[in-house]
Amino acid sequence: MNRGYMGKILWVDLTVKEFREEAIPDEIYEKYLSGTGLAAWLLSERLPAGADPLGPENILAFVSGLLTGTDSLFTGRWMVAGKSPLTGGWGDANCGGNLSPAIKRCGFDGIFFTGVSEKPVYLLINHGRPELRDAGHLWGKDTAETEEYLIAEAGGHARVAAIGPAGENLSLISGICNDRGRIAARSGLGAVMGSKRLKALVLNGKKRIPVYQRAEVQRLSRQCNKWVQLQPPFISGPMAAYVGTLMRVLPTQMAMEGMVYKILLKKWGTVSMNQMSVEIGDAPVMNWKGSNVDWGIGKSLSVNPDAFKAREKVKYHCYSCPLGCGGVCATKGPYGDVHKPEYESVLALGGLCMNGDLESIFTMNEMLNRAGMDTISAGGTVAFAMECYEQGILTREDLDGLDLTWGNAAAMITLVGKMIRREGVGDLLADGSVQAARKIGKGAEAYTMHAGGQELPMHDGRNDPGFNVHYSVEATPGRHTIGAQLYYEMFQLWKRVRGLPRPPLVYHKDRKYVADEEKAVMAAACSKFMNVANGAGLCMFGLFLGAARIPTFEWLNAATGWRKAPEEYMAIGARIQTLKQNFNIKHGIDPRSFRAVDRVVGRPPQNRGANKGRAMDIEKMRSDYWHQCGWNPKTGHPQGE
Amino acid sequence: MSYRITETCNGCGACVKLCPVGAITGEKKNIHLIDSLLCIECGACGRICPTAAVKDSFGIVCERIKRSAWEKPQFDLKTCMPCGICIETCPVNCLAPAEPVSGRELHSHPFLKEDKRCIGCGFCASECPVRAVRMSRSFLAE
């Protein structure tokens, strides 16, 4: 039966170099979808408690989405999952590009690695025939070089995912790259791949992806595309910052309409928010202790959206994406044409470190992509080191002579290079700020801005407490790609899912900080919905169009032949959420330990800037969320399933 | 479902060379075999076979067509999103993103980069959600 999924996965045992195909029963897809849902089920079943994340027992899963390749749109995301060496619990990361359909076109919904290879290897799947090949000559090469070499060797057209030196060096903030600089960056899964001595995957498959009603999927895609192509002319890049200023000074705000964000994304990409976010109070500044006052419109002008657009040579679309938020930009540095940095990278390497030097941001972004290191965690770790330097905890001698004052771009580039190579002080910082603070001591922990061991992304929960809730409650802590009050407004789920609340069109900003049941319902809905999205392989930016414009549930029914109501899909999302939470508990994690650190939740509140005086009862918000998930509101332990 | 080779096969090997997924095996001058697990039903073997020895998934004998008359994709760039589905789905990788047109938004639309490799399967057209790809023989008149 044609159901959108391939119905089987490939197991690769790297220790004994054996392959095994496993058929997945239909009922598992109905229960957990594909993607991270399928991975969560398999890892929960097969990974023993206490397994060393960097040992042979850990399972590293590369999974595609259920909707990938069905002619639905925005469904080109692939996901990697495993036990995270950074947080000690469930780890996953998500990436675009063209790898996701390649996994399915090789005949599998996922490729699962176990064991550890004695020598570096890479996996080649050529039209359904897997083999492990020696990668000794590639070990040490960066991700772009590796990809180019392997594509050429495969005849010019394969899809490749690879780790760079960061993953090889077991950096706990390393990720896995594809398409010359897209990176599944979070959870430190590059180190898991490095620990297995698996350099790369090379996928060359052309299998047809079976769809129940392809014509219906395409009809839904055409409807969705009409909304994507609706693109009125918009204001200039620097002017966008003043929209943020206006939003900051007003005591009220409007529920965000995702179509507005779509227009920004289509014009500029995620960098559209660079200055606006600082102005609103959404972007953390100076290791989360600063504000828009410290990094105002004048200082951040160098990273205004038009500065990136001016360098853009061509727009970059991930597979099946009609939006094209990415881009290839020309740089003056040694790397030439590079992927346009994302908002997260620009702010982590920019405002968070008070760095307004655009060229240095391009350089560090490309260095990190090539090394396979997470730009968010790397930026967060550099900002941590800068504050330690300011406080006298790290001296110039400790920093190998670097003058790591705020905004010193040259010192930042040198430090990032050292982190990639694990050289000198770089070795101390290569595993992220939390591990570094443990080694440094002297109260350095106070300057680590993290949740559950992972550096926080560039969305300030003091502006939108929904971010702080998700940073603190998710099985993968410190992630901005799951939920927020803003996201709930843009998802517009109440238009498709019965019983979900519709936020008021205009509301006083103080309302955001009230810990009530409605906020918990909204947050739980975001988690459930994103589990569905990550099972389907959907991109969050597509989902921002709103549930009435991007037919997530309708696509799933048309692709699989199921006749599930949106509420049933949300129940699947809830099941996956519980599965991941139970995974963490099985591996010894106390859910309470994932709470975002004090500074981030407004303890003490800031005394100036956009988020002046803002604080929240994060414990109650967290407890309410757990209650909404049907878990123990005091401990976060799921009951029953 | 898979294509199948019948006894009329003369073992010329034309289909083996053309099959984009390496699904066909067989010695020269012996009847060839299609691996049903690898076959993607692109139909190239049926179109190239000089002895009409290939049956499609429905058991219908495929008609030989002169290669120069095989249909090729044409792109309606006004309708194209562009999303890259056609490029990715092409079994012989003969499509590629073109240089963006200056003066417009810098999106890179698909084009037939290697027309000699095209096997006329039409997957690009059938998978395009917005019907921006059309298979046509009109290039013959050009």
Interface residues (C-beta under 8 A of the other chain):
Chain A: D71 S72 L73 N98 P101 A102 H127 G128 G156 H157 K206 K207 R208 R214 V217 Q218 S221 R222 N225 V228 Q229 E312 K313 V314 K315 H317 C318 Y319 S320 C321 P322 G324 G327
Chain B: P20 V21 G22 A23 L37 L38 I40 E41 M81 P82 C83 G84 I85 E88 T89 P91 N93 P97 E99 P100 E105 L106 H107 S108 F123 S126 E127 C128 P129 V130 R131
